[in-house]
């Protein structure tokens, strides 16, 4: 029967933790420098459809 490789799992957790920590640090740095983050663009059609739905509901 195969045994678990705990050191591999531990290393993967460490790498994920470091990656997340670095992303958080970069986000804070960008915020401090006033650099705007990339945000998904809102499609105008979705906004128009949302307005139509609220009018129907009223």
C-alpha positions as CSV (number, residue, x, y, z in Angstrom):
1,X,0.0,0.0,0.0
2,X,1.3,3.5,-0.9
3,X,2.2,5.9,1.9
4,X,1.3,9.6,1.9
5,X,4.0,12.0,1.1
6,X,3.5,14.6,3.9
7,X,6.5,16.6,3.1
8,X,5.2,17.2,-0.5
9,X,1.8,18.2,0.8
10,X,3.4,20.5,3.4
11,X,5.6,22.1,0.7
12,X,2.6,22.7,-1.6
13,X,0.7,24.4,1.3
14,X,3.8,26.6,2.0
15,X,4.0,27.6,-1.7
16,X,0.3,28.5,-1.8
17,X,0.6,30.5,1.4
18,X,3.6,32.4,0.1
19,X,1.9,33.1,-3.3
20,X,-1.2,34.4,-1.5
21,X,0.9,36.5,0.8
22,X,2.9,38.0,-2.1
23,X,-0.3,38.8,-4.0
24,X,-1.7,40.6,-0.9
25,X,1.5,42.5,-0.5
26,X,1.5,43.6,-4.1
27,X,-2.2,44.7,-3.8
28,X,-1.4,46.8,-0.8
29,X,1.6,48.3,-2.5
30,X,-0.5,49.2,-5.6
31,X,-3.1,50.8,-3.4
32,X,-0.5,52.9,-1.7
33,X,0.9,54.0,-5.0
34,X,-2.5,54.8,-6.3
35,X,-2.4,52.3,-9.1
36,X,-5.9,51.1,-10.0
37,X,-6.5,47.4,-10.1
38,X,-7.9,45.7,-13.1
39,X,-11.6,45.2,-12.7
40,X,-14.0,43.3,-15.0
41,X,-15.8,45.7,-17.3
42,X,-19.5,46.0,-16.9
43,X,-21.3,45.4,-20.2
44,X,-23.8,48.2,-20.9
45,X,-26.4,45.6,-22.1
46,X,-26.4,44.0,-18.7
47,X,-27.1,47.3,-17.0
48,X,-29.9,48.0,-19.5
49,X,-31.5,44.6,-18.9
50,X,-31.3,45.1,-15.2
51,X,-33.2,48.4,-15.5
52,X,-35.9,46.7,-17.6
53,X,-36.3,43.9,-15.0
54,X,-36.8,46.4,-12.2
55,X,-39.5,48.2,-14.2
56,X,-41.4,45.0,-14.8
57,X,-41.2,44.1,-11.1
58,X,-42.7,47.5,-10.0
